[in-house]
Amino acid sequence: MSSGNIGFIGLGLIGGSLAKAIKTKYSSYKIVAYDTNVNSLHIAMQEGIIDMFTTKIDDSFSDCDIIFLCAPVNNNIEAMTQLLPIISTNCIITDVGSTKKSIIDTAMTLDCGNYFIGGHPMTGSEKSGIKAANKHLFENAYYILTPLPSTPDYKVEALYSLITKIGALPVVIDPKQHDFITATISHVPHIIASALVNTVKSLDTDNKHMHTLAAGGFKDITRIASSSPNMWQQICLSNNTFISEVIDYFQQQLNIIKDNINIKNADEILSFFTSSRDYRNTFSEKNIGFIVKSYKITVDVIDKPGIIAEIATILSNKNINIKNIGINNNREHEQGVLEIVFYDIDSQNKSIDILSKMNYKVYT
């Protein structure tokens, strides 16, 4: 990048964390931000996350090499329209949304493929706002980039390099393929989890036995249903075509297993569960099944050589037996970068106490 000027539209969790991560790695870079929440801008200035802010989208962004759109989809689209007359020809505009169709369509309509590269960091937190910003949030998290055919290679390489520098794992994917992938592995699973919760709510007995007993495996498999309803409303509206397509296929799968259960086709029922188990087990050796009760924590650590051994040694010296330990790559619904699985709840609780006292941020 020529001058190292970075712009942000929206300074919440993701925008704030990106700004913090970039400022940590590139202290000389100048960061300018816009947000409708002026208090967030003042906090970012006080903490040295940004160098200047503006309460409107204006010439403050004219010298930016990269501008991150970190607001809701509709706001990002409006901001991009306002930025185009301001920015230089070498500027890169990128977003952080989990769906690409709406903003890509806008970029195509505005004929700004020379500027725009879609982005989707697969990380997050249950917290929100600039106060929750974390400079380590992107470490070892997949960060999808979706350039347009007209996007110059040097711009893709520049953004790829920056994303790599803050510790993320960039993956370049076609925009349409991205939306189909996220519909399949993220959006529809959220819908299914929410549908399962609503099913239990509707079918529960008067004495609420289902609600009581759902605290185990059911709670684990439907954890993602606790995400922001407003966010998922926007995701469903912006990726409706692919979500609908995947739901149709999922319904077909349910109908097939339902028919085989009705006719007691033992071979097909066994095949159904065997196939899903075998494929699921290829994802990652450190991952465990959704239904099995797990005793897991995630620890927010700096990704550095020896960090896994360091944490493992701390717990081993306290006679705590670890079942699995490894780095989290998909961190959309996990807070910490290091995932540790234990054999029992006592080990889990002791580890939380030990690591917390050593000032590690620990999440369950």
Phi, psi and omega per residue, in radians:
M1 nan 2.543 -3.013
S2 -1.258 -0.849 -3.022
S3 -2.060 -0.272 -3.125
G4 1.285 0.669 3.085
N5 -1.813 2.187 -3.083
I6 -2.116 2.378 3.108
G7 -2.006 2.625 3.097
F8 -2.314 2.244 2.968
I9 -1.845 1.795 -3.044
G10 1.749 2.164 -3.064
L11 -2.279 0.906 3.070
G12 -1.532 -2.536 -3.105
L13 -1.042 -0.957 -3.066
I14 -1.229 -0.849 3.127
G15 -1.059 -0.788 3.136
G16 -1.121 -0.701 3.138
S17 -1.189 -0.686 3.093
L18 -1.104 -0.806 3.134
A19 -1.058 -0.734 -3.131
K20 -1.131 -0.755 -3.130
A21 -1.141 -0.758 -3.136
I22 -1.151 -0.750 -3.133
K23 -1.113 -0.591 3.123
T24 -1.178 -0.734 -3.104
K25 -1.438 -0.537 -3.108
Y26 -2.242 1.380 -3.052
S27 -1.107 -0.406 -3.113
S28 -1.464 -0.212 -3.129
Y29 -1.184 2.491 3.081
K30 -1.715 2.190 -3.074
I31 -2.016 2.200 3.087
V32 -2.031 2.471 -3.064
A33 -2.382 2.599 3.000
Y34 -2.166 2.413 3.053
D35 -2.716 2.578 3.101
T36 -1.258 -0.349 3.099
N37 -1.621 1.729 -3.084
V38 -1.112 -0.557 3.130
N39 -1.063 -0.675 3.105
S40 -1.090 -0.689 3.136
L41 -1.133 -0.725 3.122
H42 -1.144 -0.701 3.111
I43 -1.088 -0.770 -3.132
A44 -1.105 -0.654 3.100
M45 -1.173 -0.781 -3.119
Q46 -1.093 -0.607 -3.114
E47 -1.534 -0.011 3.116
G48 1.299 0.324 3.130
I49 -1.307 -0.638 3.122
I50 -2.176 2.854 -3.127
D51 -1.797 -0.427 3.084
M52 -2.785 2.793 3.094
F53 -2.431 2.880 3.106
T54 -2.443 2.606 3.134
T55 -1.723 0.162 3.015
K56 -2.639 2.725 -3.139
I57 -1.414 1.871 -3.026
D58 -2.468 -2.774 -3.083
D59 -1.138 -0.100 3.078
S60 -1.026 -0.389 -3.099
F61 -1.744 0.072 -3.003
S62 -1.142 -0.481 -3.097
D63 -1.766 0.180 -3.079
C64 -1.266 2.438 3.029
D65 -1.471 -0.657 3.123
I66 -2.402 2.385 3.046
I67 -2.157 2.153 3.127
F68 -1.678 2.149 3.057
L69 -1.600 1.883 -3.020
C70 -2.108 0.461 3.099
A71 -1.788 3.082 3.023
P72 -0.996 2.735 -3.000
V73 -0.881 -0.887 -3.098
N74 -1.095 -0.643 3.104
N75 -1.207 -0.646 3.106
N76 -1.107 -0.723 3.130
I77 -1.095 -0.772 3.113
E78 -1.106 -0.725 -3.128
A79 -1.133 -0.704 -3.140
M80 -1.083 -0.703 3.104
T81 -1.069 -0.684 3.141
Q82 -1.295 -0.501 -3.073
L83 -1.374 -0.551 -3.024
L84 -0.935 -0.728 3.125
P85 -1.279 -0.189 -3.017
I86 -1.708 -0.697 -2.942
I87 -1.333 2.846 3.092
S88 -1.461 2.900 -3.108
T89 -1.168 -0.381 -3.117
N90 -1.554 -0.062 -3.081
C91 -1.224 2.598 3.024
I92 -1.975 2.251 2.994
I93 -1.890 2.268 -3.141
T94 -2.446 2.664 3.129
D95 -2.024 -3.116 -3.130
V96 -2.271 0.322 -3.057
G97 -1.351 2.714 -3.117
S98 -1.517 -0.050 2.987
T99 -2.243 2.575 -2.998
K100 -2.004 -0.345 -2.966
K101 -0.978 -0.917 -3.052
S102 -1.043 -0.838 -3.066
I103 -1.313 -0.558 3.066
I104 -1.164 -0.742 3.098
D105 -1.025 -0.731 3.111
T106 -1.118 -0.764 3.136
A107 -1.064 -0.676 3.121
M108 -1.200 -0.737 3.141
T109 -1.098 -0.687 -3.126
L110 -1.463 -0.018 3.131
D111 0.959 0.825 -3.119
C112 -2.068 0.571 3.077
G113 -1.052 -0.383 3.104
N114 -1.209 -0.338 -3.076
Y115 -1.867 -0.599 -2.858
F116 -1.667 2.356 2.995
I117 -2.314 2.044 3.109
G118 -1.161 2.577 3.114
G119 -2.449 2.597 3.123
H120 -2.609 1.638 3.054
P121 -1.295 2.138 -3.089
M122 -1.567 1.221 -3.133
T123 -2.671 2.946 -3.119
G124 3.018 -2.932 -3.127
S125 -2.777 2.806 3.063
E126 -1.324 -0.217 3.118
K127 -1.593 2.902 -3.134
S128 -2.505 2.878 3.063
G129 1.584 2.894 -3.087
I130 -1.082 -0.533 3.141
K131 -1.157 -0.377 3.124
A132 -1.621 0.000 -3.102
A133 -0.998 2.389 -3.051
N134 -2.394 2.090 -3.081
K135 -1.184 -0.283 3.126
H136 -1.679 0.064 -2.993
L137 -1.025 -0.510 -3.022
F138 -1.711 -0.067 -3.108
E139 -1.113 2.165 3.140
N140 1.097 0.363 3.047
A141 -1.761 2.432 3.057
Y142 -1.147 2.404 3.135
Y143 -2.271 1.833 -3.055
I144 -1.434 2.357 3.047
L145 -2.041 2.337 -3.096
T146 -2.223 1.347 3.124
P147 -1.228 2.747 3.039
L148 -1.516 2.812 3.128
P149 -0.980 -0.521 -3.100
S150 -1.541 -0.031 -3.132
T151 -1.251 2.171 3.130
P152 -1.038 2.468 -3.127
D153 -1.033 -0.635 -3.071
Y154 -1.165 -0.496 3.098
K155 -1.290 -0.696 3.078
V156 -1.077 -0.761 -3.140
E157 -1.117 -0.671 3.139
A158 -1.130 -0.786 3.139
L159 -1.211 -0.700 3.102
Y160 -1.000 -0.772 -3.127
S161 -1.124 -0.746 3.138
L162 -1.122 -0.768 3.139
I163 -1.086 -0.707 3.112
T164 -1.121 -0.688 -3.075
K165 -1.110 -0.564 3.137
I166 -1.499 0.139 3.011
G167 1.682 0.001 -3.137
A168 -1.447 2.979 -3.119
L169 -2.010 1.613 -3.079
P170 -1.233 2.433 3.084
V171 -2.311 2.163 -3.117
V172 -1.610 2.155 -3.071
I173 -2.392 2.567 3.031
D174 -1.070 2.441 -3.084
P175 -0.976 -0.774 3.139
K176 -1.160 -0.694 3.108
Q177 -1.110 -0.666 3.103
H178 -1.011 -0.842 -3.089
D179 -1.163 -0.589 3.089
F180 -1.218 -0.732 3.122
I181 -1.098 -0.854 -3.103
T182 -1.195 -0.545 3.049
A183 -1.076 -0.679 -3.058
T184 -1.370 -0.777 -3.015
I185 -1.731 -0.148 -3.092
S186 -2.289 -0.966 -2.994
H187 -1.207 -0.901 3.139
V188 -1.151 -0.702 3.032
P189 -0.976 -0.622 3.061
H190 -1.140 -0.723 3.120
I191 -1.125 -0.746 3.136
I192 -1.113 -0.764 3.119
A193 -1.056 -0.750 3.127
S194 -1.162 -0.668 3.113
A195 -1.135 -0.674 3.102
L196 -1.114 -0.749 3.124
V197 -1.108 -0.791 3.131
N198 -1.132 -0.546 3.094
T199 -1.142 -0.803 3.108
V200 -1.099 -0.727 3.123
K201 -1.035 -0.724 -3.097
S202 -1.329 -0.604 -3.047
L203 -1.664 -0.062 -3.073
D204 -1.082 2.607 3.142
T205 -1.355 2.920 -3.115
D206 -1.057 -0.558 -3.133
N207 -1.545 0.150 3.026
K208 1.038 0.612 3.126
H209 -1.113 -0.666 3.133
M210 -1.078 -0.768 -3.141
H211 -1.058 -0.718 -3.130
T212 -1.179 -0.831 -3.056
L213 -1.351 -0.253 -3.128
A214 -1.317 -0.012 -3.095
A215 -1.213 -0.198 -3.119
G216 -1.630 -2.041 -3.076
G217 -1.046 -0.643 -3.137
F218 -1.087 -0.675 3.126
K219 -1.136 -0.636 3.129
D220 -1.158 -0.805 -3.059
I221 -1.254 -0.371 -3.107
T222 -1.909 0.262 -3.097
R223 -0.943 -0.687 -3.069
I224 -1.188 -0.225 3.098
A225 -1.209 -0.146 3.128
S226 -1.481 0.027 -3.121
S227 -1.207 2.946 -3.078
S228 -1.051 2.085 3.104
P229 -1.050 -0.677 -3.136
N230 -1.116 -0.721 3.131
M231 -1.108 -0.756 -3.089
W232 -1.304 -0.443 2.986
Q233 -1.070 -0.816 -3.134
Q234 -1.144 -0.675 3.120
I235 -1.104 -0.774 -3.141
C236 -1.116 -0.664 -3.133
L237 -1.264 -0.553 -3.075
S238 -1.575 -0.279 3.118
N239 -2.205 0.601 -2.994
N240 -1.067 -0.660 -3.060
T241 -1.127 -0.900 -3.119
F242 -1.219 -0.642 3.102
I243 -1.068 -0.774 3.122
S244 -1.093 -0.717 3.129
E245 -1.080 -0.776 -3.124
V246 -1.220 -0.647 3.076
I247 -1.078 -0.720 3.095
D248 -1.001 -0.788 -3.129
Y249 -1.172 -0.696 3.134
F250 -1.114 -0.707 3.099
Q251 -1.092 -0.640 3.069
Q252 -1.077 -0.759 3.110
Q253 -1.077 -0.731 3.095
L254 -1.110 -0.725 -3.141
N255 -1.123 -0.656 3.126
I256 -1.131 -0.846 -3.132
I257 -1.202 -0.583 3.083
K258 -1.083 -0.793 3.129
D259 -1.098 -0.723 -3.135
N260 -1.190 -0.566 3.056
I261 -1.205 -0.722 -3.124
N262 -1.087 -0.674 -3.111
I263 -1.662 0.092 3.115
K264 0.977 0.812 3.102
N265 -1.420 1.562 -3.008
A266 -1.055 -0.702 -3.101
D267 -1.115 -0.782 -3.126
E268 -1.225 -0.592 3.092
I269 -1.141 -0.786 3.107
L270 -1.084 -0.747 3.137
S271 -1.067 -0.693 3.132
F272 -1.012 -0.871 -3.102
F273 -1.302 -0.604 3.125
T274 -1.150 -0.767 -3.130
S275 -1.078 -0.798 -3.120
S276 -1.179 -0.688 3.116
R277 -1.093 -0.836 -3.071
D278 -1.125 -0.712 3.138
Y279 -1.232 -0.725 3.109
R280 -1.021 -0.655 -3.097
N281 -1.263 -0.188 3.102
T282 -1.521 -0.183 -3.085
F283 -1.086 -0.940 -3.118
S284 -2.932 2.343 -3.126
E285 -1.122 -0.468 -3.095
K286 -1.419 -0.233 -3.140
N287 -1.436 2.627 3.133
I288 -2.119 2.843 -3.079
G289 -1.091 2.622 -3.116
F290 -1.173 -0.652 -3.004
I291 -1.397 -0.576 -3.113
V292 -1.147 2.350 3.113
K293 -1.110 2.222 -3.103
S294 -2.103 2.709 3.101
Y295 -2.114 1.596 -2.952
K296 -2.213 2.522 2.965
I297 -2.274 2.732 2.949
T298 -2.109 2.466 -3.058
V299 -2.085 2.267 3.140
D300 -1.482 1.724 -3.107
V301 -2.159 2.803 3.013
I302 -1.312 2.294 3.120
D303 -1.331 1.835 -3.134
K304 -2.518 2.749 3.138
P305 -0.975 2.297 3.067
G306 1.548 0.006 -3.067
I307 -1.161 -0.637 3.112
I308 -1.119 -0.792 3.128
A309 -1.112 -0.648 -3.133
E310 -1.078 -0.850 -3.137
I311 -1.188 -0.732 -3.136
A312 -1.071 -0.676 3.139
T313 -1.170 -0.732 3.112
I314 -0.986 -0.828 -3.099
L315 -1.276 -0.635 3.117
S316 -1.106 -0.676 3.121
N317 -1.134 -0.312 3.085
K318 -1.764 0.272 3.104
N319 1.062 0.622 3.083
I320 -1.773 2.203 -3.099
N321 -1.587 2.175 -3.130
I322 -1.714 2.306 3.102
K323 -1.446 -0.771 3.127
N324 -2.652 2.583 3.071
I325 -2.584 2.413 -3.129
G326 -3.088 3.069 -3.093
I327 -1.513 2.403 3.057
N328 -1.496 2.112 3.092
N329 -1.633 -0.767 3.082
N330 -1.648 1.808 -2.995
R331 -1.951 0.445 -3.116
E332 -1.044 -0.585 -3.061
H333 -2.206 0.389 3.086
E334 -2.222 2.488 -3.093
Q335 -1.548 -0.675 -3.041
G336 -1.704 2.712 -3.120
V337 -1.456 -0.457 -3.102
L338 -1.840 2.140 -3.105
E339 -1.852 2.261 -3.135
I340 -2.217 2.293 3.140
V341 -2.031 2.367 -3.106
F342 -2.014 2.946 3.141
Y343 -1.488 -0.383 -3.068
D344 -2.627 2.878 -3.065
I345 -1.228 -0.507 3.120
D346 -1.114 -0.750 3.118
S347 -1.117 -0.687 3.118
Q348 -1.082 -0.861 -3.098
N349 -1.137 -0.709 3.117
K350 -1.114 -0.691 -3.128
S351 -1.155 -0.717 3.094
I352 -1.022 -0.788 -3.114
D353 -1.136 -0.792 -3.104
I354 -1.124 -0.875 -3.072
L355 -1.216 -0.619 3.112
S356 -1.123 -0.692 3.128
K357 -1.180 -0.379 3.093
M358 -1.622 0.233 3.055
N359 1.238 0.369 2.962
Y360 -1.456 2.493 3.035
K361 -1.475 2.080 -3.056
V362 -2.065 2.361 3.131
Y363 -2.186 2.556 3.052
T364 -1.985 nan nan
